[in-house]
Amino acid sequence: MPQALSLYQQVLKLEPASFPAWEGIGKTLIKANEFSQAEICYRRLLEMNPDSLDYRISLGKCLVFLNQLPEASALFAQVLKKEPTHPVALLLLGDAFLRMGKFQSARSCFLLLVKLEPESCANWYNLGMTLSLLHKPKEAEESYRNCLRLNPEHFMALNNYSLSLLIQGKLREGFKAYLNRTEVRLKPKLISRGFRASDFKGKTLHILADQGLGDQIFFLRFLRYLPLLGVQKIVFEGDERLSFLIPDFLPETIVLLETKPMDAVPVFIADLPYYLGFFETMLLPEIVPIKPIVENPVRVIRRRLGITWRAGIRNSLKEIDLKKFLEYLKGLDIVLVILQRNPTQQELALVRSYFPDSIDASSLNENLLDLIPMLGSLCGMAGVSNTNFYLAAHLRIRSYFLIKSPPDFRFGISQSQSPWFPDGLVYRQSVTGDWDEALLTLREQLICDFGLKGQSANECALRLMHQRQFEEALECLVSEASFDDLSVCNLAGQIYRELGQYKKSLKYLRMAEQKLPDHPVIVNSLAQTLFKMNDMSSLDILRRFDFSEPVLVLNLAGMLNELGRYSEALKLCEQGIKQQMLLSGFYKNYIIAAFHLGDYRLALDAAKEVMLLPLSPQERLELTDYLSVLASLSEEEELAWQTYRARPSTRSVFRDFNEFHLPPLEQIQGKSLFIASEQGLGDELFFLRWIPELIQLGVSKIAYAPSIKLKPLLESQKELGFELLPFQTFEPDVCLMVGDLPEISRVYRDERLNPIRLLADPDICNRLQDELKPYPRPYIGITYRAGIHSGDRVSRSLFKTIDPHMLGQTLCGFSGTLILLQRHPENQEILELEEGFKGKILRYEKLNQDLLSMLAMLNILDEYICVSNTNLYLRESLGLLSRVLIPHPPEFRWGLGEQSPWIRHTKIYRQNSAKIWDNCLDLLRKDLEGIYV
């Protein structure tokens, strides 16, 4: 190279205007990346030949590399003015526009290029990259697809293609293409390509990390689903800093090995979503909570906000101007905790100039064991997403994500929340690179969540109480407020009540009452506290007021409902509705009262009326829950299943219920379906009976994603009535949740709807029978509790229980053996059951963890007495009778008759409307005596 330059310079000494010599020098300098010297050379050439397009292009190239972009783009524009389709000028001008952030102008250049040269892989790639920067992932996807058509091994196009798919929610294609992401393609050995999901069954998985620490933490959530692949053991070879966290993410059935066996199957951790079949938004795994490993429990400090402003490296650098960020945080009532990795001294000084009491915790980034306790003490994290945000998500710390443009696929295109981080809020940089709108919106949210400095203690406590941060609200109130203030006393009383400290609550409310004995707000607070203390004078306090204070009357109706005095509540609500006061509240309590009185038609008519009122989204969803159950109990099946679409499990996937519309039956005939599991195992087994119906209605193929515990059981069956296809075998036309099947099939109460048939494993049956041989028949299995208690909503009927002592007494005197199948029984419950039964009780509750063994036990039992639960549906699938205790009011599946319209292999024993079990338990005992005595 130096020799070539020397020769050209000798030529110029002899002939100073030699074009070939100047050109040779220019080209040589560009090859040597000496752009400053090359610039001088090409400027001289342009002086010598002002009309040369090539010299303008070469000078422009030098200026691009010297970041003199405006002049460079002007030179390329001059070339295009003379020759509008000059491909090199178009390419370089597009590149200059990209560097200047003028993405629309760059798009115009690359669109023209792909028209001129449609077989150029580079042109399609550049267009795709530009469209990605413009937040047009669908158009970018098509450009990358064209690029890959021309060059299937273009690894940058493969990487960007996968991201354009994932950001649109096209997870099937996206995760498949993501197998070829840049981080993997740059590895010396492509070890994770070419596998199928079936290759992992019964094997040890060697999980390797790729990408950054934050990405590794993000993909850890998939580890607990490895049993779906049949994996039994894993070796994790990732960042050593994560080693102590791995057990939190593993299911009980997976063994963690320290050394890699010879036959271990290697796979990158970020490939797990593909192999596990997470191809639909409705299947996205929930955040796995982690427990900080610290000596003392972590305590959240209400004013601490962690911040970061920079993350990533090189091309993936994410950064926000720190000074601008701090300007928008200024004045907030917070203590900043600096969690930025490797901040400069100037940056630390800048933060302290805005927040003198800020805490520098940046050094904790070097050790996660030290970092996690600090994160656990925060009320929130704000800034550019990095490793700390991923950890905070697993600690359930609220995150305020500042997302750079173009966004990472995990944050979608325009949503205010990420489907991968449902507890976080997203604030986006604009396409033009502006942060002001995002930071202003963030500030408004932080003011709502943290308040501004200078707010009174009362205002601060009230804000925290509305956020249900009761301990923090009390701390704020006690430390700064004067309890001579009436409003402070009332607020303290409310906070102590929410904390369950009723005596203290009563103390402060009595102080407030002395000053204003008839103030409605104080009276209401006092009545609520007394009611929590089971002091019925709370009702008398509220009865002093008439409908001139409708809120107090409404609260009285709510208390009467809580006490089971439904008739009184109903009358009060009727008056409120007649007077057109607080209609949604009175209607809701009216519906609750009528529902529990067993007047389902009256409650249904009221529910239909209230749905016509202007309601908040939350009120409408809650009332839809009632409407669905009431319609089913009133045998209005079409309405019941239409409103069932708004069930809680659907709402957890579709935050805006209006987003989700089921296709009509005609549109699924001849199509392939993907069905995702939801709700509990019993619900899942219940809804499976509709799958054969869909096949008969013309659905071509069905892939079903069962729950982890249910999958081995279903796979063990030879004749399910449908084929259990793996997710990866085809791309479905329609995706549904299993609870949608009745509505989409339009098959409701029909004799054809039989439960799926299951067969118990003979070997397991024999083993269990051998264990039970020493004990006398009949073998009577029992379950006395099921579901999750959910407060005072109608869905609390999903929590079913009967007193164990009472059930034991009913079965006392039988010569058989009682077999406990209750999931997670409490010691006190077992003592009560034993005291009532006065006989031998065998404990087999652990079978709930192994449904194959539970199915075998249910097959052996002579009787199964239970509240509605998973085991009931398993026994139904065997065609065996269960005796079911149905609390009042009933769950919709049990209807009102002597037999359930769906679950036929049962004998029903119903609690009466007064919540008394005596009559139905007497009937149960007589039925058993008629068989066994």
N, C-alpha and C positions, 0 to 999 in steps of 0.2 A: 504493500500500500504506500509507504513512504517513497519507495522507488518510483512508483507510477506518478505520484505528485511531483517528484523531482524532474522527471522527464517532461511533464506538461509545463512546468515552470520554465524549463530551458527553451521549450517551443515559444512561450510567450515573450521571452527576452528577444528572440529573433523576430517574432511576429505578434505584437501586442494585441491585435484585434482578431486572433485566430479563434473562430467559433469552436472548432473541434477541441482545442486545448481547454478553453473555458468550460465547455460541456463535460470534458473528461474530469477536470478538477471537481466540478459540482457533483457529479455522480459518485466520484470516489469519496468525497467528504460526507455525502449522505449515507453511503455504506458504512462509513466509520462513525456514524452518529455525531459528526461534527457539524451540527445544524447552524450554529452561529456563523461559522466560516462559509458554509454552503450558501447561506442567505446572501452574504456579500457577493459571492460569485454569481448567483442568479440575478441579483439586482443589476450587476454590470452587464450581464447578457441581455436583460430587458432594455437597458439603455441603448445597447448596440442594435437590438432588433425588437422595437416596441410592439410589433404585430404578432410576435410568436406566442401561440397558445401553450405550447409545451413548456416554455420558460415560465409562464404565469403559473402553470400547474406545479412545476418543480419548486418555484419560490413559495407557493402556497403550502406545499408539503412541509417545507422548512419552518414556516411560520406557525403551522399547526403544532409541531413538536416544540416550538418555543413559546406556545400558549398565546401567540398574538392572533387570536381567532377572528376578530372583526376584519382585520386587513386580509387574512387568508380567505375568508368567505367572500370578500369583495373581489379578490382575484379570480376565484372559481366562478363567481357570478358573471364576471366579464367574459370568461371563456364560453359560458353557456349562452350568453347574449348573442355571440357570433355563431355558436354551434350548440343549439338547445339540447341535443341528445348525446353530447359527448360523455361517454360512460365513466371515464376516469374523473372528470370534473364533477359529475353528479355524485359519484361515490365519495369523493373527498369533501364536497360541500355538505353532504349528508352527515359525514363524520364530524365536521366542524360544528354544524348545528347541534348535534348530540352533545358535544363537549360544552357548548354554550347554554345547554338546557332548552333549546328551541326545538322541542320534539315534534311539533306539528310541521314545521318547515323541513325537518329531517325526514319525516314520514312522506312528504310530497316528493322528495328526491328519490327515496328508495322505492316508492310506488311506481315512479316512472322507469326506474332501472329494471324492476322485475317485468315490466311490460316489454322493455327493449331486449332484455336478456333473460327470458323465463327459465332457462336451463342453468342459470348461475346459482350455485348453492350459496355462495357468499351474499348475494343480493337478498335472497329470501331470509337468510339468517339476520342480516342487518335490519330488514324490515320488521322481523319478529321482535328483535330486541327493542326497536323504537316503539312498537305497539305495546310492548310490556311496560315501558316507561310512561306511556300515555294511559295506563290502566285499562287497556283494551285486551284482556287475556283471550277472549274468544277469537279475535282477529289474529292475535299473536300465535295462538295454537295452530291456525291454518297455515301461517307463514312457516313455522317450524316444521310442520308436517311436510310442506313442499321441499324444505331444505333436506329433510331426512329421506325423502323420496329419491333425491339426487345423490345423497351421501349418507347411507344408514349409519355410518360410524362417526358422524360429526358429533363428538361427545359434548361440546358446549350446547349444540342445538338440542341434543337429548336431554341435557340437564334443564335447559330453559323450557323445553316442551313439557316436561313433567311438572314444573312449577306453574306453568300456565293452566294446566289441567287441574292441579290440586287447588289452586286459588279459586277456581270456579266450582269446586265441590265435586269434580269428576274423579272420585277417588280410585275407582277401579283402574282406569287407564293411567291415571296420574301416578299411583304407587307402582304400577308395572314399569312405567318409564323411569320412575325414581330409582329403580334398581341400577340405573346407569348414570346416576348423578356424578358430578365432577369429582367429588371427594373420593369416590370409589374407583372411577376410571383412572385416576392418577396414582392409585396404589400399584405396586409392582405385580400383584397377582390378583386377578378378578375371581375371588373365591366364592362369591355369593350368587353367581349367575348359573342358570340351568337347573336349579332345584325345582321340585314340585312339593306341595304341602304334604303329600303322602310319604315323602322321603324322610320325614322327621319322626314318624310314628315309632315309639319304643326306643328311640335313639337318645343319646346325650348330645345336647346342642352346645357348640362352642360359639358363644356370642362375642363378637368383636365390636369395638367402638369405632365410629368414624365421625367426622365433623367435630364441632367444639363441645365443651363441657355442657353448655346449656342444651344443645341438641341431644346429647346423651341422656340428660335428665328428662327431657321431653319424651323420648322414646322408651324410657323405663316403664311407663305405664302399661306397655303391652306385655310385659313379662308375665303378669298374672293370668294371661289368656293362653299360655303355652300348653296347658292340658288339652286345649282344642285340637292341637296338632299331634297329640299323643306323646308329647315330650315328657320324660320322667326325671331327667337330670340336666343340669346346665353347668357350664364353666363360663364365668364372665371375665372377659379380658378387656377391660376398659380403663378409664382414668382411675388411678389408685385412690383419688380423693373420694370416689363414690362407693368404695367397697363397703363401708359401714351402713350405707343406705339400702343396698340390694335386698336384704331380707324383708324390708317393708313392702317391697313390690312383688314378692314371690308368693304364689299360692302354697297351701300346706302340702300339696301333693308333689311339689317339685323339690328335688334335693340339689343343693348347691355344692359343687365339687371344687377343690382347690387346684387339682392337677387335671390336665386334659388327657382322657383316654385315647387310644389309637383310633378308635372308630367314631370319635366325636365328629358331628357334622358342623362345619364352620358356616356362620352366617353373620352378616353385619346387623347391628341392632336396629338400624333405620329401615331394614328390609322386612321387619316383623309385621308391619301393617299389611303388606302385600300377602305374605304367606298365611297370615291369620284371617285374611278375607275381610278387612275393615274397609268395605267399599261404599258404605252409605253413611250419611250424616247421622241417621238414627242409630247407628251402631257405635259411634265414637265412644271410646272408653272414658269413664269418669276419672276425675283427678283422684289419685291415691293419697290419702292423708299420711304424712310421716310424723314420727314422734322424735322431737329433738333429744339427742343423747346428752343430757346435762344433769348435774347433780341436783340443782334446784329447779322447780317447775318454772317455765317461762311465763312472765306476766306482761300482758300487752299494756303499753304506756300510751295513753289516749292522744298525746300531742306529737308523737314521733312519726315522721314521714321520711322514709328512705328515698334517696335520689341517685340516679345515674344519668349521665349525659353523653356517653360515648361507649360503643361496643363494636365488636367485629374487627377484621383486619383487611387491609388492602382494598380489594374491589368490593368487599361486603361491609365496608365501614359504615356504621350508623352513628350519626352525631347530630346534636342540636347545639346551637350557640348558647353557652352557659349563661352569659350576661342577660340575654333575652329571656331565658328560662327563669332566672332568678327574679327578673322584673315582674313576671306574672305571678310569682310566689310571694312577692313582697306584701307584707301586712297580714299574712295569714297567721292564725294562732297555732303555730307549729314549732317543733324543734326539728331541724333538718339533721338527718343522719347520712353522712357522705359514704356511699357504698361503691363509688366509682373505682374501678381497678386502675392503679398507677396514675392517680391525679398529679398534676404538676403543682409546684409550690404557688405559682401565680393563680391557679384555679382554686386552691384551698383558701388563699387570701381573699379571692373574690367572693367566695361563699360566705366567709366570715364577715365581710363588709356588709352583707345584706342580713345575715343571721349570726350575730356574735356568739350565741349560745349553741351553735351547731356542733355536732359530734363527728369527729373524723374516725370512721370505722373502716377506712379503705384497706388497711393492712389485714383485716379479717378475711379478705378474698383468698388469701394463701392457704387457709385451713377451714374446710367446711364445718368441722366440729366446733370451731369458734364462731363461724359466720351464722350458723343456723339459730343459736340462741338469740343473737342480735336481731335477725329477721323476725323471730317469733315475738319480739318485744314491740314490733312496729304496729301502727294502725294502718299503714299503707305503704306502697312503693310507687313512686312516680318517676317517669323518665323513659329513656331508650331501653328497649327490652334486651335483657342479657341473662346470664346464668342466675343472678339473684332473683329475677322475676319468676323463673321456672321453679326455683326452690320455694319462693313465697307462695306460689300457687298451691303447692303440696302442703304448705303450712296453713292454708286458707287465709292468707293475708291479702287484703284487697289491693288490686293492681290498677294503676292508671298508666296505660301503655301509650307512649308517644311513638307512632309508627311512621317510619321514613317512607317516602315514595321512591320506587314502587314497593308495595308492602310484601312482607314475607307471606308465604302461602297460608300459614296458620291464622292469619288475621283477615283473610278474605279481601274483598275489593272495597266495600263501602260500609260494612256493618259497624254498629257502635259497640258490639260485643263479639268476641271470637267464640266459635263453637268449641274450640279446644280449651279455652280458658273462660268458662261461663261466669266466674266471679270477678272478672276484670272488665274495665271500660277502655275503649280504644279511641284515641285522638290522632287524626291523620294529617300529615304534611300534604299540602296541595300538590298537584301535578307540576306546578311552576316552582315548587320548592319553598313556598311560603308556610310559616308555622303560626302566624298570628291568630287565625281563626281557631285552630286546634288549641292553642294555649289559652285563648280567651274562654273557650268552652270548658277546658280543664279547670281554670281558675274558678269559674262559677260553681263547678261541682265541688271543688275543694272548700270553697266558702260554705257551701251547704253542709259538707261533712266535718269541717274543722272549725269554721267560724273565723272571724277577724279579731285581731288584738284590740283590746279596749272594750270588748263586749262585757256586759254585766255577767256576774256568776249565774244569775237566774236565766239569762238568755242562753248562756253556754250549756247549762244543765238541761234546759228544755230541749235544745237541739240534740244533745246526746241521748236524751230519753226517747225522742222520736226515732233515733237510730237504734234503739233498744240496747244502748251501751249504758246499762243502769249503774254499774259500779263506778264507771268513769263520771257519770252525771252526778252521783252522790259525792264523789271525791271533789269535784268542782264546786258543788254547792256548799259542802261542809267547810271547805278550806277558805272560802271567800265571802259567803253570803251572811246576811244578818237574819236571824230567825225571828226578829221582831216584825219582819216584813210578812204580811199576810200571804202573798203569792208564793213566797219561799217556803212557808210552812206547808201550804197545800202541795207544792211540788215535791217537797221532801216526803210527805205522806204517800204520794203516788209512787215515788221511786222505791221507798222501803216496801211498799206492797208488791211491786214487781219483783223485788228481791226475796219475797217470802218472809220478810221480817215484819209481821203484822202488828205486833205490840208497839214497835217504834213508829210504824205508820200511823197507828191510832193515836199515839201521843201527839204527833205534830198536827194531825187533822183536828183533834179536840182543841188544840191551841187556836187553830184557825176558826173553828166553830164558835168559840167564845166571843170572838170579835164580830163575826157575821153569821149568826145562827141559821139564817134562811137563804144564804147565798147558794144558788143552784149548783155551781161548780163544786163548792166545798161539800154540800150535802151529798152530791153524787159520789165524790171521792170517799167520803166517810162511809156511805152505804156499801160501796164496793169492798172496802177493807173489812167491815163487819161481816159481810157475806163470805169473804174468804176465811174468816174465823168461825164460820158456821153459826154466827149470831143472827137469828132470824129477826131481830129488831131492825135489821137492814131493810126489810120489806116495809115495815111500818114507817120508817123514815121517808122512803120514797112515796108511800101512799098519801103523805100529807099534801102532795102536789097533784094538781089536776093537769089537764091537757094544755094549760097555759105554759107548762114546761114539758114539752113532748119528749125531750131527751131523757128526762128522768122516768117518765112512764115507759118509754121504750126499754130502758135498762131494767126496770121492774119486770117487764115481760120476759126479758132475757134471763133474769134470775129465776123466775118461776119455771121457765123451761129447764134450766139447769137442775132445779129441785124435783123435776118430774111432775110438776103441777100444771100439766098441759092444758087442762080445761080453763083454768084461770087465765093463763097466758093467752089462750085463743080469744077469750072475750075482750081482754085489753087490746089486743091487736085489731080485732074487728072494729072497735071504737076509733082507734088511730087511723085505720084505713078509711072509715066513713068520713072522718074529719080532714082527710087528705093531708095528713102530717107525716113527715119523714117516711114516705111510702115504702121505699126499698127496705128500710130497717124493719118496719112493722110487718111488711109482707114476708120477709125472711123468717121472723119469729113466728108468724102465723103458719107458715109452711112447716117449720120444725114441730110446732105443737100438733098440727093436724097429722103430720107424718107419724109421730109417736103415739097418737091416739088411735092410729090405724085407719083413719079416714083418708085413704090415699087419693081418691077421686077429688075430694075437696082440696087437698094439698096440691094436686096436679093442676087444677083450674087456677089456683092462686099463683102457682109458678108460671103458668102461661101469661097471666095478667102482668106480673111484675116484669117479665122479660120484654114487655112493650114500653117500659119506662126508660128514661135516660139513665144508664148505669155506668159506673166506672168499669174498665176491663176486668178488674179483679172481682168485683161484685157479679158481673155477668158470668164469669167462669164458675164461681162458687155456686150460683143458682142453677147453672147448667148441670152441675153434679146432681143436685136434687131432682131436676127435671128428668134426667135420664133414668134414675131409679124409680121415680114415681110413675113415669110412662110405662116402664116395664111391668111394675106391679099392677097397673091398671090395664095391662094387655094392649097398650098402644105401641106395638113393637117397632114400627117404622120410625116413629118419633124417638123411641128409647134408644135405638142404635144410632140414629143421626146425632143425637146429643151426646152419646157415649164417645163420640170422636173427640170431645173436649176433655177426656179423662186426664188425670194428673200425669200419667206416663207419656201421653202425647204432648202435653204442654211442656214437659221437660226437654223435648226435642225441638218443637216448633214454638219459639218464644212468642211469636204472633200467630195465634191460632188460625187467623184468616189466610196465612200462607199455605195451609195444607188443605187440598181438595182431593177427594177420592175420585178416580176416573169412573165413569159409568160402566156397568157390566159389559156393554157392547164393545167397549174399547179394550177389554182384557181378553176377550175370546180369541183364541189362536196366539196369544202372547205368552211370554215367559215372565214369571213372577219371582221376586225375592221377598221373603217374609222374615222380619226380624222379631226376636222374642222380646217380651216386655212383662212388666208387673211381676207377680210371684210365680213360682213353679206350678202351683195349682191352677192359676189362671191360664198359664201356658198349655197345660194338659187339657183344660176345658176347651180352649179355642181350636185345638188341633183337629177336632171333629169336623170342622168346616173345610179342611184341605181336600178330602176326597170329593166334596161337593163342587169345589172350584174346578177340579179335573173333569168332572162330569159336565160342567157348564162350558167346557171348551178351552180351558187354559192349557197351553202346550207343555210347559215345563215349570217346575217349582223348586226353588232352592230355599231351604229353611235353615235359619241360624238359631239353634236351640241354646238355652242356657248351659253353662259349663257343667253343672251337676246333672242336667238332664241328658246331655249328649251321649254318654256311655250307655245309658239305659235304652235310648232310641236306636242306637247303632247295634245293640245286641238283638234287636227284633228282626225276624225274617219277613213278616207280613204286617206292615203298618197300614196298608191301604193307600200309601203314597211312597214315592222314592225320596230318600233323604239325600239330595244332591249336594255336593260341596259347593261353596260359593264360587270357587275359582273356575268351575267347569264351563260357565257361560256368562254372558252379560245380559241381565234381565231387562225387559222392556218396562216393567212397573215394579216399584218398591212399596211394600206395605208393612205395617206392624200387625202382629198376630191378632190383636183385638179389633182390627178393621174388617176381618173376614166376614162376620155376619152382615155388616152393612153393604159391603161391595158385592156379596153373593145374593143379597135379598132373600136369603133363606133364614127364617126366624124360628118360630116354634113349629117344628116339622118332625114327624116320626122317623124320617130318614136320618136325622142327626143323631147318630149313635157315637158313643165314645170310641176312641181308638182302642184296638185290642192289643194287650201286651201279654207275654208269656213269661212266667217266672223261671229262673235258671234252676233246673233239677238238682244240680250239685249243691247249690247254696241252700235250697229247700231241705235236702237231706242233712246237711250240716246243722242247720237250725233245729230240725226235728230231733236230731240226736241230743242237742243241748237241752231240749224241752222234755225229753222222755221221763226224767225223774219227777216231773210235776204233773198233777192231775188235769184232765180236761174238764170243762171246756176252757180253751185259751181265749181270754177276752182282752183285746188290745184297747187302750184308751188314750185319748188326747183331749185335754180340757181347755187349751188356749191356742189361739192362732191369730195371725195378722199383726198389725202395728197400730197402737192407739194413736188416733189423730185428732184429738180435741173434740170440739162440739159440732163439727161439720157432719153432714149426712154420711160421709164416707167412714165415720167411726164404726158403722155397721160392719166394716171389714175387720174390725177388731172383735173377736168372738171369744167369750170365756164363760166358764161355769165354775162355781166354787168347788175346788178339789175335794174338800171334806164332805160336801153335800153329795157329790158323785160317788165317793167312796161308800157313804152310808147307803145309797141306793143299791149298790152291788154287794153289800155286806150279807153274809150268810150263804152265798153260793160256794159250792165245793170246788169250783174251778180255780184257775190261776189268772191273776191280773197281770198284764204285761204293759208296762209304761212305754209309750212311744212318743211322749211329749218332747218337742224340740226345746232344748235349753231349760229344763225344769229347775225351779228354784228349791233350795233345801226346805224352806218353810212350806211350800206347796206339797212336797213329798211327805213331810211329817203329817200334814192335814189329811192327805189321801190315805196314808197308812192308819191314822187314827179312826177315820171313818170306815174303812174297809175291814179292819181287824183280821187281816189275812196276809198271805204271802204275795208280795209284789215284785215281779222281775223287771229289772231296768234294762231296756234296749233302746234308750234314746239316741245312742251313737249311730244307729242305723240311718238316721236322718242325713248323715254325711255321705251315705253310699246307697243310692236309690235302687241299685240292683239287689242289694241285700234287703232293703226295706220292702221291695216288691215281693221277695220270697217270703218274708215274715207275714205280710198281709195275706199271702196265698195260703199260709198254714193256719191262720187264726180261725177260730169258730165264730167269733163275733168281733166287730170293730165298732166301738162306741166313741163318738168324737163330736167336736165342733168342726165346721167345714174347714178342711185344710188340704195340703198336698196329698197326704196319704189316702184321703177319701177318694181323690180322683184316680190314684193308682189302683185302689181296690175296685173302683168302678170299672177300670180298664180290664180287670180280671173277670168281670161279670159276677162279682160277689157282693152280697148285701152289706151295707153299713147302716148303723143306727145313728142318725145325725141330730144333735141338739141345736136348734135354731133360735138364737136370741131375737128379741123383739126390739126394733122393727127388723124384718128380714132383709138379707142381701137379695138383690134382684133375681139371682139365679134360682132362688128357692120359692118364688111366687107366693101364693096365698093358700093353695089347695093342700090336699093330703099328700100329694106327690109333686116333686119338682117337674116343671115342663121340660127340663133338659137332663137332670141327673136321676135316672129312674131306678137304679139298683140301691135304693135307700128306703128306710123307714124314718119318717120325720117326726120329731117331738118338739113342739113349738112352745117357747116361753110366752106367757100371755102379755097383754098390753100394759099390765101393772108391773111388769118385769119380774114376775113370780114363776119359779120353775116347778113348784110342788106337784101340780096336776100332771104335767108331762113326765116327770120323774116317776110318779106312781104308775103311769101307763107303761113306761119303760120296764119297771120292775115286774109288772104283771106279764108283759110279753116274754120276758126272760124266764119267769117261773113256769109259764106254759110250755116252755121247751125243755128246761133243764131240771125242774123239780118234780 
